Amino acid sequence: MGKQPQKKCCNNLAISGSTRFLLVLSICLSQISTSLLCSAAENPVVLPTTGMGPGPADLLSKAQENTDLPTSDAKHDINKSLSVDKLRLNSAVHLYSFQPIRMEVQYDQPITLEEALNYAVENNLAIKISRENMNYQRFVLFSQIANFLPNFSMSYNITHTRILNEKVSSLAHVFIPRMSYPVFQGGSVLFGALGQYARERGWTQAFKASINDALLDVYTKYNNLQLARVLLQIRAKAVEVSQEQLKVNRQLDKAGTGTRFSVMQSETQLANDSQALLQQQVMVRQSALALNFSLNYPMAVNLVPAEETISEQSLFRAHANITELVDMSLKNRPDLREYELFRFAAGRNVQVAAAPLYPTLAFFTQYSFTDTITAPAVASSGGTAGAGVFGGLFQTNQQGMGLVWNLNGMGLVTAANIVAAQSLARQSGIQANQELQTVFQQVRSSYLGWRVAREQIDNAATGVDSSTEELRLAELRLRQGVGTNLELIQAQRDYINALTSQAQAIVGSNMAQAQLLHDTGVISMNTLLHGYQGGAN
């Protein structure tokens, strides 16, 4: 019993000795890793697989030295462009990257944004349909105005008459030209012309709205195509990086310093990247087909954006406030003018519906030529005159006035039509108010989307910086033997996802600005190409 505490003390000494050994070993390892990271910081490793250029921090410092802009604006100026230089392929991935597209298209056709917008204005089907609607309403207006002119009529009749008790027959040739001058038609002509004039102006505004919609649609689909092609380059670069990593892991496995599991991981990553590349190829072609449809362009032609670098465009003033935007929409949106003119036309229809309650007054003049031949000619003139047949040649000229008052269904038909027209007028007023609310909602939503899209660019650029450093350190750790292949694969995924997010954020900002231009009513080819410059546009 007296020796048991001595044994316990020896065990404590043994444990403390092993603990000291582990502590010394961990300190040595931490010093080695610290020296490796410091040497890597002093001599940074350039990764051929990522294709990175100067760091965004260096570009930001240079921009701040050469400009007086605030830090946030200077940073945004750096982040708003995504160059494809870092996505240039160094291997033969491009030899098969477009093969599925080549099987379906006839040839590629480069196109710029300006060319696409000009082509759309001339050939877009929605614009053509709206233009024909406008032309139809314009000629209907001409027909309404023509009702103010006199009415001309002409008739020629041949009449054969047999008088049975006199045993006389006659053949009469009657030619009557007539000119009538309507003086009062209950207001149907005047108010009908006013209502049609308002409808014609409304369809003119609808034509302008269709042009605005087509411009926004083409701009959006052009940017979607440009984004899809950049994402295709990103996916192709990912395949190239996966191929290089698989090659390295196979060499390490053959040299005995790697594992078969690392090779299998790289093969799985390459398969996933190849599948994503194939899906992105389909997305590129579908985006091109959508643009072809908007332009009314042959579907067999593969449109290719001429711009390679995607960058945020300054389509709108960066410091515009919501009050100014709402006022702009009230002044420039053709939709509001269209529905207001339709409301005015519906009010004139009520007066047209009430016109049958009034009498109509018209003056007229006519000339008649009558040539009547009777057989037998010896028939008594009194007998034929009683039958309304006068032999011989007669020429007459008449002038007169006609006053007519008709009440169909004792006026109840017209009363019902008036009530129905009033209901349509109230409906038009409600639709105009609804469109006004829709414009307010669109402008405010577009304003919020524009602000959020601008901030997303900087957030996505921060993710690119972080994932770039993550990829650099992951490859460095793997080369020094302190990292794993799984860490490198995850870093590659994060880098590709960050680039994708940045590209989507830049294009999303452009489309948000274009949407704001559309919703405020100032969208045009000039503003989409050069930005909105206030009253100059």
C-alpha positions as CSV (number, residue, x, y, z in Angstrom):
1,M,0.0,0.0,0.0
2,G,3.0,2.3,0.6
3,K,4.3,2.0,-2.9
4,Q,1.0,2.8,-4.7
5,P,1.4,6.6,-4.5
6,Q,4.9,6.4,-5.9
7,K,3.5,4.6,-9.0
8,K,0.9,7.3,-9.5
9,C,3.6,9.9,-9.4
10,C,5.6,8.2,-12.0
11,N,2.5,8.1,-14.3
12,N,2.1,11.8,-13.9
13,L,5.7,12.4,-14.8
14,A,5.3,10.3,-17.9
15,I,2.2,12.2,-19.0
16,S,3.8,15.5,-18.5
17,G,6.9,14.4,-20.5
18,S,4.7,13.3,-23.5
19,T,2.8,16.6,-23.3
20,R,6.1,18.5,-23.5
21,F,7.1,16.5,-26.6
22,L,3.8,17.3,-28.3
23,L,4.0,21.0,-27.5
24,V,7.6,21.2,-28.8
25,L,6.5,19.4,-32.0
26,S,3.5,21.7,-32.6
27,I,5.7,24.8,-32.1
28,C,8.2,23.5,-34.6
29,L,5.5,22.8,-37.2
30,S,3.9,26.2,-36.6
31,Q,7.3,27.9,-37.2
32,I,7.9,25.9,-40.4
33,S,4.5,26.8,-41.7
34,T,4.9,30.4,-40.8
35,S,8.2,30.6,-42.6
36,L,6.7,29.0,-45.7
37,L,3.8,31.5,-45.8
38,C,6.2,34.4,-45.2
39,S,8.4,33.3,-48.1
40,A,5.3,32.9,-50.2
41,A,4.3,36.4,-49.3
42,E,7.7,37.7,-50.2
43,N,7.9,35.7,-53.4
44,P,4.3,35.2,-54.5
45,V,3.6,32.2,-56.7
46,V,2.0,32.9,-60.1
47,L,-0.6,30.3,-60.9
48,P,-0.8,29.6,-64.6
49,T,-4.1,27.8,-64.0
50,T,-5.9,30.9,-62.7
51,G,-4.5,33.4,-65.2
52,M,-4.6,36.2,-62.6
53,G,-3.2,39.7,-63.4
54,P,-2.5,42.6,-61.0
55,G,-4.5,42.3,-57.8
56,P,-7.6,44.5,-57.4
57,A,-5.9,46.1,-54.3
58,D,-3.0,47.3,-56.5
59,L,-5.4,48.7,-59.1
60,L,-7.5,50.4,-56.4
61,S,-4.4,52.1,-54.9
62,K,-3.4,53.4,-58.3
63,A,-6.9,54.6,-59.0
64,Q,-6.9,56.5,-55.8
65,E,-3.6,58.1,-56.5
66,N,-4.8,59.4,-59.9
67,T,-8.3,60.6,-59.0
68,D,-10.1,62.7,-56.5
69,L,-13.2,60.5,-56.4
70,P,-14.3,59.0,-53.0
71,T,-13.0,55.6,-52.1
72,S,-16.3,53.9,-52.8
73,D,-16.6,55.4,-56.3
74,A,-13.0,54.6,-57.1
75,K,-13.5,51.0,-55.9
76,H,-16.6,50.7,-57.9
77,D,-14.8,52.0,-61.1
78,I,-12.3,49.1,-60.6
79,N,-15.0,46.5,-60.0
80,K,-17.5,47.4,-62.7
81,S,-15.5,45.7,-65.5
82,L,-14.7,42.1,-65.9
83,S,-11.9,41.5,-68.4
84,V,-11.8,38.1,-70.2
85,D,-8.0,38.2,-70.3
86,K,-7.9,36.1,-67.2
87,L,-10.2,33.6,-69.0
88,R,-8.0,33.1,-72.0
89,L,-7.5,29.4,-72.8
90,N,-4.0,28.0,-72.8
91,S,-4.9,24.5,-74.0
92,A,-7.0,22.9,-76.7
93,V,-10.3,23.1,-74.8
94,H,-11.6,25.6,-77.4
95,L,-11.3,22.9,-80.1
96,Y,-14.4,21.2,-78.9
97,S,-16.0,23.7,-76.7
98,F,-18.4,25.0,-79.4
99,Q,-19.0,21.7,-81.2
100,P,-22.7,21.3,-80.2
101,I,-23.4,24.8,-81.5
102,R,-21.6,24.1,-84.8
103,M,-23.8,21.2,-85.5
104,E,-27.0,23.4,-85.5
105,V,-26.0,26.8,-86.9
106,Q,-25.0,27.7,-90.4
107,Y,-22.5,30.5,-89.6
108,D,-21.6,33.0,-87.0
109,Q,-22.6,36.7,-87.4
110,P,-20.9,39.3,-85.2
111,I,-23.2,42.1,-84.1
112,T,-22.8,45.2,-82.0
113,L,-25.5,46.6,-79.6
114,E,-26.0,49.6,-81.9
115,E,-26.6,47.3,-84.9
116,A,-29.0,45.2,-83.0
117,L,-31.1,48.2,-81.9
118,N,-31.2,49.7,-85.4
119,Y,-32.2,46.4,-86.9
120,A,-34.9,45.9,-84.3
121,V,-36.5,49.2,-85.0
122,E,-36.9,48.3,-88.7
123,N,-37.7,44.6,-88.4
124,N,-39.2,43.8,-85.0
125,L,-42.6,42.1,-85.5
126,A,-44.2,43.7,-82.5
127,I,-43.2,47.2,-83.9
128,K,-44.6,46.3,-87.3
129,I,-47.9,45.1,-85.9
130,S,-48.3,48.3,-83.8
131,R,-47.4,50.4,-86.8
132,E,-50.2,48.8,-88.9
133,N,-52.6,49.4,-86.0
134,M,-51.7,53.0,-86.0
135,N,-52.1,53.3,-89.7
136,Y,-55.5,51.7,-89.5
137,Q,-56.7,54.1,-86.9
138,R,-55.3,57.0,-89.0
139,F,-57.4,56.1,-92.0
140,V,-60.5,55.5,-89.9
141,L,-60.0,59.1,-88.8
142,F,-59.8,60.3,-92.4
143,S,-63.1,58.5,-93.0
144,Q,-64.7,60.3,-90.0
145,I,-63.6,63.7,-91.2
146,A,-64.9,63.0,-94.7
147,N,-68.4,62.8,-93.2
148,F,-68.4,66.6,-93.0
149,L,-68.4,66.7,-96.9
150,P,-71.7,66.6,-98.9
151,N,-73.1,63.3,-100.0
152,F,-73.5,62.5,-103.7
153,S,-75.7,59.8,-105.1
154,M,-76.7,58.9,-108.6
155,S,-79.3,56.4,-109.9
156,Y,-80.5,55.1,-113.3
157,N,-83.7,53.1,-113.5
158,I,-85.5,51.3,-116.3
159,T,-89.2,50.7,-115.5
160,H,-91.7,48.8,-117.6
161,T,-95.3,49.5,-116.7
162,R,-98.6,47.8,-118.0
163,I,-101.9,49.5,-117.5
164,L,-104.4,46.7,-117.8
165,N,-107.7,48.6,-118.1
166,E,-106.3,50.9,-120.7
167,K,-104.3,48.1,-122.4
168,V,-101.3,50.4,-122.5
169,S,-97.7,49.6,-121.7
170,S,-94.8,52.0,-121.1
171,L,-91.1,51.9,-120.8
172,A,-89.4,54.6,-118.8
173,H,-85.7,55.5,-118.5
174,V,-85.0,57.6,-115.4
175,F,-81.6,59.1,-114.5
176,I,-81.3,61.1,-111.2
177,P,-78.1,62.6,-109.7
178,R,-78.5,64.0,-106.2
179,M,-76.3,66.0,-103.9
180,S,-77.3,66.4,-100.2
181,Y,-75.7,68.7,-97.6
182,P,-76.1,67.4,-94.0
183,V,-76.4,70.3,-91.6
184,F,-77.2,68.6,-88.3
185,Q,-76.9,64.9,-87.5
186,G,-77.4,65.0,-83.8
187,G,-73.7,65.6,-83.2
188,S,-72.7,62.1,-84.4
189,V,-70.4,63.4,-87.1
190,L,-68.6,66.0,-84.9
191,F,-68.2,63.9,-81.8
192,G,-67.4,60.8,-83.8
193,A,-64.5,62.6,-85.5
194,L,-63.2,63.9,-82.1
195,G,-63.4,60.5,-80.6
196,Q,-61.6,58.9,-83.5
197,Y,-58.9,61.6,-83.4
198,A,-58.3,60.7,-79.7
199,R,-58.1,57.0,-80.6
200,E,-55.7,57.7,-83.4
201,R,-53.4,59.7,-81.1
202,G,-53.7,57.0,-78.5
203,W,-52.6,54.3,-80.9
204,T,-49.7,56.6,-81.9
205,Q,-48.6,56.6,-78.3
206,A,-49.1,52.8,-78.2
207,F,-46.7,52.6,-81.2
208,K,-44.1,54.6,-79.3
209,A,-44.6,52.3,-76.3
210,S,-44.1,49.2,-78.5
211,I,-40.8,50.7,-79.7
212,N,-39.7,51.3,-76.1
213,D,-40.7,47.7,-75.2
214,A,-38.8,46.3,-78.2
215,L,-35.7,48.4,-77.4
216,L,-35.7,47.1,-73.8
217,D,-36.3,43.5,-75.0
218,V,-33.4,43.6,-77.5
219,Y,-31.1,45.3,-75.0
220,T,-31.9,42.7,-72.3
221,K,-31.5,39.7,-74.7
222,Y,-28.2,41.1,-76.1
223,N,-26.8,41.4,-72.6
224,N,-28.1,37.9,-71.7
225,L,-26.2,36.6,-74.7
226,Q,-23.1,38.5,-73.8
227,L,-23.3,37.1,-70.3
228,A,-23.9,33.6,-71.5
229,R,-20.8,33.8,-73.7
230,V,-18.7,35.1,-70.8
231,L,-20.0,32.3,-68.6
232,L,-19.1,29.9,-71.3
233,Q,-15.5,31.2,-71.2
234,I,-15.5,30.7,-67.5
235,R,-16.7,27.2,-67.8
236,A,-14.1,26.4,-70.5
237,K,-11.4,27.9,-68.2
238,A,-12.7,25.6,-65.4
239,V,-12.4,22.6,-67.6
240,E,-8.8,23.7,-68.5
241,V,-7.9,24.1,-64.8
242,S,-9.4,20.7,-64.0
243,Q,-7.4,19.1,-66.8
244,E,-4.2,20.6,-65.5
245,Q,-5.0,19.5,-62.0
246,L,-5.8,16.0,-63.1
247,K,-2.5,15.9,-65.0
248,V,-0.5,17.0,-61.9
249,N,-2.3,14.4,-59.7
250,R,-1.6,11.6,-62.1
251,Q,2.1,12.6,-62.2
252,L,2.2,12.7,-58.4
253,D,0.5,9.3,-58.2
254,K,2.9,7.8,-60.7
255,A,5.9,9.3,-58.7
256,G,4.6,7.8,-55.5
257,T,4.0,11.1,-53.7
258,G,0.2,11.2,-54.5
259,T,-2.8,9.0,-54.0
260,R,-5.3,7.3,-56.2
261,F,-8.1,9.0,-54.3
262,S,-6.7,12.5,-55.4
263,V,-6.7,11.3,-59.0
264,M,-10.3,10.1,-58.7
265,Q,-11.3,13.4,-57.1
266,S,-9.8,15.3,-60.0
267,E,-11.5,13.1,-62.5
268,T,-14.8,13.7,-60.9
269,Q,-14.2,17.5,-60.9
270,L,-13.3,17.4,-64.6
271,A,-16.5,15.4,-65.4
272,N,-18.6,18.0,-63.5
273,D,-16.9,20.9,-65.2
274,S,-17.3,19.3,-68.6
275,Q,-21.0,18.7,-68.0
276,A,-21.4,22.3,-66.9
277,L,-19.6,23.5,-70.0
278,L,-22.0,21.5,-72.2
279,Q,-25.0,22.9,-70.5
280,Q,-23.6,26.4,-70.9
281,Q,-23.1,25.9,-74.6
282,V,-26.8,25.1,-74.9
283,M,-27.6,28.3,-72.9
284,V,-25.5,30.4,-75.2
285,R,-27.3,29.1,-78.3
286,Q,-30.7,29.5,-76.6
287,S,-29.8,33.1,-75.7
288,A,-28.8,33.7,-79.4
289,L,-32.1,32.3,-80.6
290,A,-34.0,34.6,-78.2
291,L,-32.2,37.6,-79.7
292,N,-32.8,36.3,-83.2
293,F,-36.6,36.2,-82.4
294,S,-36.6,39.7,-81.1
295,L,-34.8,41.0,-84.1
296,N,-36.8,38.9,-86.6
297,Y,-33.5,37.5,-87.8
298,P,-32.9,34.1,-89.5
299,M,-32.8,31.4,-86.8
300,A,-30.0,29.5,-88.5
301,V,-27.6,32.4,-88.0
302,N,-25.6,32.4,-84.7
303,L,-25.3,36.0,-83.5
304,V,-22.1,36.7,-81.6
305,P,-21.7,40.0,-79.6
306,A,-18.8,42.0,-80.8
307,E,-17.8,43.1,-77.3
308,E,-15.7,40.7,-75.4
309,T,-15.3,42.6,-72.1
310,I,-18.4,43.1,-70.0
311,S,-18.6,46.4,-68.1
312,E,-21.2,48.3,-66.3
313,Q,-22.6,51.2,-68.4
314,S,-23.5,54.6,-67.0
315,L,-26.9,54.7,-68.5
316,F,-28.4,56.9,-65.7
317,R,-27.2,59.6,-63.3
318,A,-25.8,57.9,-60.3
319,H,-27.4,60.3,-57.8
320,A,-30.9,60.6,-59.3
321,N,-33.7,60.5,-56.6
322,I,-37.0,58.9,-56.7
323,T,-39.0,62.1,-56.9
324,E,-37.2,63.2,-60.1
325,L,-37.8,59.7,-61.6
326,V,-41.5,59.8,-60.9
327,D,-41.9,63.2,-62.4
328,M,-40.0,62.0,-65.5
329,S,-42.3,59.1,-65.9
330,L,-45.4,61.3,-65.7
331,K,-44.0,63.5,-68.5
332,N,-42.5,60.9,-70.8
333,R,-44.3,57.6,-70.4
334,P,-46.4,57.0,-73.6
335,D,-48.6,54.5,-71.8
336,L,-50.1,57.2,-69.6
337,R,-50.9,59.4,-72.7
338,E,-52.3,56.4,-74.5
339,Y,-54.8,55.6,-71.7
340,E,-55.7,59.2,-71.2
341,L,-56.5,59.6,-74.9
342,F,-58.6,56.4,-74.8
343,R,-60.5,57.8,-71.8
344,F,-61.3,61.0,-73.8
345,A,-62.4,58.9,-76.8
346,A,-64.7,56.9,-74.6
347,G,-66.4,60.1,-73.4
348,R,-67.0,61.2,-77.0
349,N,-68.7,57.8,-77.6
350,V,-71.4,58.7,-75.1
351,Q,-72.3,61.8,-77.2
352,V,-72.3,59.8,-80.3
353,A,-74.7,57.2,-78.7
354,A,-77.1,60.1,-77.8
355,A,-77.2,61.5,-81.4
356,P,-80.2,59.4,-82.5
357,L,-82.4,61.3,-80.0
358,Y,-82.1,64.4,-82.1
359,P,-83.6,65.2,-85.5
360,T,-81.5,65.4,-88.6
361,L,-81.5,68.3,-91.0
362,A,-80.1,68.3,-94.6
363,F,-80.3,70.3,-97.8
364,F,-80.4,68.7,-101.1
365,T,-80.4,69.4,-104.9
366,Q,-81.1,66.9,-107.7
367,Y,-81.5,66.7,-111.4
368,S,-83.8,64.1,-113.1
369,F,-84.0,63.0,-116.7
370,T,-87.0,60.9,-117.6
371,D,-87.8,59.4,-121.0
372,T,-91.1,57.4,-121.2
373,I,-92.4,55.6,-124.3
374,T,-96.0,54.3,-124.3
375,A,-97.7,51.8,-126.6
376,P,-100.1,52.2,-128.3
377,A,-99.3,55.8,-128.7
378,V,-103.0,56.7,-129.2
379,A,-103.8,55.9,-125.6
380,S,-105.6,58.6,-123.8
381,S,-103.3,60.7,-121.7
382,G,-105.8,60.9,-118.9
383,G,-105.8,57.1,-118.5
384,T,-102.1,56.8,-118.3
385,A,-101.7,59.9,-116.2
386,G,-104.0,58.4,-113.6
387,A,-101.6,55.4,-113.4
388,G,-98.6,57.7,-113.0
389,V,-97.2,57.2,-116.5
390,F,-96.5,60.3,-118.6
391,G,-95.3,59.7,-122.1
392,G,-92.5,61.9,-123.4
393,L,-89.2,63.4,-122.3
394,F,-89.0,65.4,-119.0
395,Q,-86.0,67.1,-117.4
396,T,-86.4,68.6,-113.9
397,N,-84.1,70.3,-111.3
398,Q,-85.1,70.3,-107.6
399,Q,-83.8,71.9,-104.4
400,G,-85.1,71.3,-101.0
401,M,-84.6,70.6,-97.3
402,G,-85.2,67.5,-95.3
403,L,-86.0,67.3,-91.6
404,V,-86.2,63.7,-90.2
405,W,-86.7,62.6,-86.6
406,N,-86.7,58.9,-85.9
407,L,-87.0,57.3,-82.5
408,N,-86.2,53.6,-82.7
409,G,-88.1,51.6,-80.1
410,M,-89.6,54.9,-78.8
411,G,-86.1,56.0,-77.9
412,L,-85.4,53.1,-75.5
413,V,-82.8,51.6,-77.8
414,T,-80.9,54.9,-77.8
415,A,-81.2,55.3,-74.0
416,A,-79.8,51.8,-73.4
417,N,-76.9,52.6,-75.8
418,I,-76.2,55.8,-73.9
419,V,-76.0,53.9,-70.5
420,A,-73.7,51.3,-72.1
421,A,-71.4,54.0,-73.5
422,Q,-71.2,55.7,-70.1
423,S,-70.2,52.4,-68.5
424,L,-67.4,52.0,-71.0
425,A,-66.3,55.6,-70.3
426,R,-66.1,54.9,-66.6
427,Q,-64.1,51.7,-67.4
428,S,-61.6,53.7,-69.5
429,G,-61.2,56.1,-66.6
430,I,-60.5,53.3,-64.2
431,Q,-58.0,51.7,-66.6
432,A,-56.2,55.1,-66.9
433,N,-55.9,55.2,-63.1
434,Q,-54.7,51.6,-63.0
435,E,-52.0,52.4,-65.6
436,L,-50.9,55.3,-63.5
437,Q,-50.5,53.1,-60.4
438,T,-48.7,50.5,-62.5
439,V,-46.2,53.2,-63.7
440,F,-45.6,54.3,-60.1
441,Q,-45.0,50.8,-59.0
442,Q,-42.7,50.1,-62.0
443,V,-40.6,53.2,-61.4
444,R,-40.1,52.5,-57.7
445,S,-39.3,48.9,-58.2
446,S,-36.8,49.7,-61.0
447,Y,-35.2,52.3,-58.7
448,L,-34.7,49.8,-56.0
449,G,-33.4,47.2,-58.4
450,W,-30.9,49.6,-59.8
451,R,-29.6,50.6,-56.4
452,V,-29.3,46.9,-55.3
453,A,-27.6,45.9,-58.6
454,R,-25.0,48.6,-58.2
455,E,-24.1,47.4,-54.7
456,Q,-24.0,43.8,-55.9
457,I,-21.1,44.5,-58.2
458,D,-18.8,45.6,-55.3
459,N,-20.0,42.6,-53.2
460,A,-19.3,40.2,-56.0
461,A,-15.9,41.8,-56.6
462,T,-15.0,41.2,-53.0
463,G,-15.9,37.6,-53.4
464,V,-13.6,37.3,-56.4
465,D,-10.7,38.8,-54.4
466,S,-11.3,36.4,-51.6
467,S,-11.7,33.3,-53.8
468,T,-8.6,34.3,-55.8
469,E,-6.5,34.4,-52.6
470,E,-8.2,31.2,-51.4
471,L,-7.2,29.4,-54.7
472,R,-3.6,30.8,-54.4
473,L,-3.2,29.5,-50.8
474,A,-4.8,26.2,-51.6
475,E,-2.4,25.5,-54.4
476,L,0.5,26.7,-52.3
477,R,-0.4,24.5,-49.4
478,L,-0.8,21.5,-51.7
479,R,2.6,22.1,-53.2
480,Q,4.2,22.3,-49.7
481,G,2.5,19.2,-48.6
482,V,0.3,20.8,-45.9
483,G,-2.9,20.9,-47.9
484,T,-5.2,18.4,-49.5
485,N,-6.5,18.0,-53.0
486,L,-10.1,18.5,-51.8
487,E,-9.2,22.0,-50.5
488,L,-7.9,22.9,-53.9
489,I,-11.0,21.6,-55.7
490,Q,-13.2,23.6,-53.3
491,A,-11.1,26.7,-53.9
492,Q,-11.5,26.2,-57.7
493,R,-15.2,25.9,-57.3
494,D,-15.4,29.1,-55.2
495,Y,-13.3,31.0,-57.7
496,I,-15.5,30.0,-60.6
497,N,-18.7,30.8,-58.7
498,A,-17.3,34.2,-57.7
499,L,-16.4,35.1,-61.3
500,T,-19.9,34.0,-62.3
501,S,-21.5,36.1,-59.7
502,Q,-19.4,39.2,-60.7
503,A,-20.4,38.8,-64.4
504,Q,-24.0,38.4,-63.5
505,A,-23.9,41.4,-61.2
506,I,-22.4,43.6,-63.9
507,V,-24.9,42.6,-66.5
508,G,-27.7,42.8,-64.0
509,S,-26.8,46.4,-63.3
510,N,-26.9,47.3,-67.0
511,M,-30.3,45.7,-67.4
512,A,-31.6,47.4,-64.2
513,Q,-30.5,50.8,-65.6
514,A,-32.2,49.9,-69.0
515,Q,-35.3,49.0,-67.1
516,L,-35.3,52.3,-65.3
517,L,-34.8,54.1,-68.6
518,H,-37.9,52.3,-69.9
519,D,-40.0,52.8,-66.9
520,T,-39.3,56.6,-66.8
521,G,-40.1,56.8,-70.5
522,V,-36.7,58.1,-71.7
523,I,-35.4,55.0,-73.3
524,S,-34.1,55.3,-76.8
525,M,-31.2,54.1,-78.9
526,N,-29.3,57.2,-77.9
527,T,-29.8,56.7,-74.1
528,L,-29.1,52.9,-74.3
529,L,-25.8,53.6,-76.2
530,H,-24.6,56.8,-74.5
531,G,-26.7,57.1,-71.3
532,Y,-29.4,59.6,-70.3
533,Q,-28.1,63.1,-70.3
534,G,-31.1,64.9,-68.9
535,G,-33.1,67.2,-71.2
536,A,-30.5,66.7,-74.1
537,N,-32.1,63.4,-74.9
